[in-house]
Amino acid sequence: MGCLVSLFRAGATLILGVVIFIGFLSYLAINNFSDKLLSADFYTNTLAAEDTYNRIYDEVLLDDELIDRTREFLGDIEIVSQQEMVSLLRQIMPPDYIHSEVEGAIGRTIDWVNEDVEELNLYVDLAAPIANVKTVMFNYMDGRIDDLTVEAPGISGCSPVAAANLAATFVVRFQQIANGVVPESVPFLKSIDATCRPIIFELAFNDLIAGAGLNAATTESLRAGKGELRTPFAAGDTLEVLKVSARLLAEPLMDDAIARVREDLDSGDRFDLIHQIAKWDTDTTEEQIRSDLNEGRGWISKVNKFGDMASLIMVIGGAAAMGLIFFPSLGGMLRWPGITLFITGGFFFVLGKIVEAEVPNRLVDVVETSADKVSGVPPSVIDLGGDVLMSFGAQLTDGLVGPSLTLLTVGIILFGASFFAVLFSKFIPVVK
């Protein structure tokens, strides 16, 4: 009979030890992965800590592989310096706007993970920034025009040759504007005789239409705005002439640049990240990416349904049941649960330390390795993504050690107390 009891206790202890191990594993998984992954603060705080929003302007959009796209986003207007480029980008697409769009994407993702919606919509809406482009860029050009040099026209009369030469000078200036370049200088119209200005204007306008090589859209815009341009020219308002010409000549250039930007957007001017990843990685499709994501969501859902309370019940209940197996021996009731908790806590404590040290770096390696296999991913995007993932990994794993150390400590206390069971048993009549 004693042999059967010993075998029963050994088998039950082994089974309950597995229950405690699995329960604690699920508890760590829920509290350190599932709960964090379903918290919007987890993502927003990490992005803020990595200075993500400023780095989008200062690094990503100025990346050598993205600079052409950035110029298109700025309407293909020539920008003097990178500092001005960053300033314009912040005006067109303010940091608060990016912040709200990212938070919106995070919220939609969490709703999808929680199975509140069926399809994951991971996008950034660029409709408002695109609508801002012309206003911001025309203001920029106006500011540049206000600062340019107004020089003497170099004519004293209005001879046909002098008028033609000055008209040619204005044609060059208008061509520059049509190409998105603000001239450095312009002849001062006010110093030209008022009767000569309309003549020069007609010569310049006709030459611009006939021989400047403007595209159809720009030519049509110029024809439609001829009267609007003639008024300040005839009045001798030099800077206003250039500002009006910027609207007529540079707007088609901006329209063309914006159209190229929209090639990477959907019909609602939204940048769909999943679609873009599939475009970068020729070895996969958007459908495959979504299928993989849905599979991951399924695992998260299973873990959530299990619940952290059920996990704690498995750990605490398993330890209590193990103690009862050795009733009425108080020493056994304390020793074996203590050993089990000590081993379980110690295992996950060591594992947590290893994971804390390795996972963030491994995530960065995964990003870099994946990027090497995918064409078209800019280095700045890889660097930023690696830094953000490293931070995510560090936060996901930093909750393993604390609970494990607590469990390990409880195990040590119970194991140590088992050696003093004889003292405690004097005060507890039902045990020995």
URCOR-V831241 format. One record per pair of residues at least 4 apart in sequence whose C-alpha atoms are under 8 Angstrom apart, sorted by sequence separation. I is the first residue (numbers start at 1). J is the second residue. If there is no record, write none. Layout:
i/j
I/J
I/J
//
This chain:
i/j
1/5
2/6
3/7
4/8
5/9
6/10
7/11
8/12
9/13
10/14
11/15
12/16
13/17
14/18
15/19
16/20
17/21
18/22
19/23
20/24
21/25
22/26
23/27
24/28
25/29
26/30
27/31
28/32
29/33
30/34
31/35
32/36
33/37
34/38
35/39
39/43
40/44
41/45
42/46
43/47
44/48
45/49
46/50
47/51
48/52
51/55
52/56
53/57
54/58
55/59
56/60
57/61
58/62
59/63
62/66
63/67
64/68
66/70
67/71
68/72
69/73
70/74
71/75
72/76
80/84
81/85
82/86
83/87
84/88
85/89
86/90
87/91
88/92
89/93
90/94
93/97
94/98
95/99
96/100
97/101
98/102
99/103
100/104
101/105
102/106
103/107
104/108
105/109
106/110
107/111
108/112
109/113
110/114
111/115
112/116
126/130
127/131
128/132
129/133
132/136
133/137
134/138
135/139
136/140
137/141
138/142
139/143
140/144
141/145
142/146
143/147
144/148
158/162
159/163
160/164
161/165
162/166
163/167
164/168
165/169
166/170
167/171
168/172
169/173
170/174
171/175
172/176
173/177
174/178
175/179
176/180
177/181
188/192
190/194
192/196
193/197
194/198
195/199
196/200
197/201
198/202
199/203
200/204
201/205
202/206
203/207
204/208
205/209
206/210
207/211
208/212
209/213
214/218
215/219
216/220
217/221
218/222
219/223
220/224
221/225
222/226
225/229
226/230
227/231
228/232
229/233
230/234
231/235
232/236
233/237
237/241
238/242
239/243
240/244
241/245
242/246
243/247
244/248
245/249
246/250
247/251
248/252
249/253
250/254
251/255
252/256
253/257
254/258
255/259
256/260
257/261
258/262
259/263
260/264
261/265
262/266
265/269
266/270
272/276
273/277
274/278
275/279
276/280
277/281
278/282
281/285
284/288
285/289
286/290
287/291
288/292
289/293
290/294
291/295
292/296
293/297
294/298
295/299
296/300
297/301
298/302
299/303
300/304
301/305
302/306
303/307
304/308
306/310
307/311
308/312
309/313
310/314
311/315
312/316
313/317
314/318
315/319
316/320
317/321
318/322
319/323
320/324
321/325
322/326
323/327
324/328
326/330
329/333
330/334
331/335
332/336
333/337
334/338
335/339
336/340
337/341
338/342
339/343
340/344
341/345
342/346
343/347
344/348
345/349
346/350
347/351
348/352
349/353
350/354
351/355
352/356
353/357
354/358
355/359
356/360
357/361
358/362
359/363
360/364
361/365
362/366
363/367
364/368
365/369
366/370
367/371
368/372
369/373
370/374
371/375
377/381
378/382
379/383
380/384
381/385
382/386
383/387
384/388
385/389
386/390
387/391
388/392
389/393
390/394
391/395
392/396
393/397
394/398
395/399
399/403
400/404
401/405
402/406
403/407
404/408
405/409
406/410
407/411
408/412
409/413
410/414
411/415
412/416
413/417
414/418
415/419
416/420
417/421
420/424
421/425
422/426
423/427
424/428
425/429
428/432
28/33
29/34
30/35
31/36
37/42
47/52
48/53
55/60
56/61
57/62
61/66
62/67
71/76
79/84
80/85
89/94
90/95
93/98
111/116
112/117
157/162
158/163
176/181
177/182
192/197
207/212
208/213
209/214
214/219
232/237
233/238
245/250
246/251
265/270
266/271
271/276
284/289
306/311
312/317
313/318
327/332
328/333
377/382
36/42
47/53
60/66
61/67
71/77
79/85
111/117
112/118
176/182
177/183
208/214
232/238
265/271
266/272
278/284
279/285
326/332
327/333
371/377
425/431
426/432
112/119
155/162
176/183
262/269
264/271
265/272
278/285
326/333
425/432
62/70
112/120
189/197
232/240
233/241
278/286
325/333
61/70
232/241
277/286
323/332
324/333
173/183
209/219
323/333
422/432
109/120
275/286
278/289
322/333
323/334
371/382
421/432
108/120
109/121
229/241
264/276
274/286
108/121
109/122
153/166
173/186
209/222
323/336
74/88
108/122
322/336
323/337
368/382
74/89
229/244
274/289
322/337
367/382
105/121
170/186
228/244
229/245
274/290
105/122
170/187
320/337
105/123
319/337
367/385
368/386
105/124
367/386
62/82
102/124
319/341
364/386
101/124
225/248
363/386
364/387
101/125
364/389
222/248
363/389
364/390
221/248
222/249
363/390
58/86
221/249
57/86
201/230
360/389
361/390
218/248
360/390
363/393
218/249
221/252
359/390
360/391
57/89
198/230
201/233
218/250
360/392
57/90
163/196
167/200
171/204
175/208
201/234
218/251
360/393
151/185
153/187
166/200
167/201
170/204
171/205
174/208
218/252
359/393
360/394
148/183
149/184
150/185
151/186
152/187
153/188
158/193
198/233
217/252
218/253
359/394
93/129
148/184
149/185
150/186
151/187
152/188
153/189
156/192
157/193
163/199
164/200
167/203
168/204
171/207
178/214
197/233
198/234
92/129
145/182
148/185
149/186
150/187
151/188
155/192
163/200
167/204
171/208
175/212
197/234
92/130
144/182
145/183
148/186
150/188
153/191
158/196
356/394
359/397
93/132
152/191
153/192
164/203
168/207
197/236
92/132
163/203
164/204
178/218
194/234
54/95
92/133
141/182
171/212
194/235
356/397
53/95
194/236
355/397
356/398
92/136
189/233
192/236
53/98
91/136
190/235
191/236
352/397
53/99
190/236
352/398
189/236
190/237
88/136
188/236
189/237
190/238
352/400
353/401
88/137
189/238
352/401
188/238
187/238
349/400
350/401
186/238
348/400
349/401
348/401
349/402
349/404
348/404
349/405
73/130
75/133
345/403
346/404
44/103
74/133
75/134
345/404
346/405
73/133
77/137
344/404
345/405
345/406
75/137
345/407
346/408
40/103
43/106
74/137
344/407
345/408
344/408
345/409
342/407
343/408
40/106
341/407
342/408
345/411
40/107
341/408
342/409
174/242
177/245
178/246
342/410
343/411
177/246
341/410
342/411
40/110
180/250
341/411
342/412
39/110
174/245
178/249
179/250
340/411
38/110
177/249
178/250
338/410
339/411
177/250
180/253
338/411
339/412
179/253
337/411
338/412
38/113
174/249
178/253
338/413
38/114
338/414
339/415
337/414
338/415
337/415
335/414
336/415
334/414
335/415
334/415
335/416
335/417
334/417
335/418
334/418
333/418
331/417
332/418
331/418
330/418
331/419
331/420
331/421
330/421
331/422
281/373
282/374
330/422
146/239
281/374
282/375
145/239
280/374
281/375
280/375
330/425
280/376
145/242
280/377
145/243
142/243
330/431
77/179
78/180
141/243
328/430
329/431
330/432
77/180
78/181
328/431
329/432
76/180
77/181
78/182
327/431
328/432
141/246
138/246
138/247
134/251
134/254
130/258
127/268
127/269
125/268
126/269
127/270
125/269
126/270
125/270
126/271
124/270
125/271
123/270
124/271
123/271
124/272
123/272
124/273
122/272
123/273
121/272
122/273
122/274
120/290
76/253
77/254
75/253
76/254
75/254
74/254
75/255
75/256
76/257
72/254
75/257
74/257
75/258
73/257
113/297
72/257
73/258
72/258
113/300
114/301
72/260
73/261
113/301
72/261
69/261
34/300
34/303
34/304
30/303
29/303
30/304
26/303
30/307
31/308
30/308
27/307
27/308
26/308
27/311
26/311
27/312
23/310
24/311
23/311
24/312
23/312
23/313
24/314
23/314
24/315
23/315
20/314
21/315
19/314
20/315
19/315
20/316
20/318
19/318
20/319
17/318
16/318
16/319
16/321
16/322
13/322
12/322
13/325
66/378
12/325
65/378
64/378
65/379
63/378
9/325
63/379
9/326
63/380
60/378
20/340
24/344
60/380
20/341
59/380
60/381
13/336
17/340
21/344
20/344
55/384
52/384
50/387
50/388
47/388
50/391
46/388
46/391
46/392
43/392
36/396
33/396
32/396
32/397
32/398
32/399
31/399
32/400
28/399
28/400
28/403
//
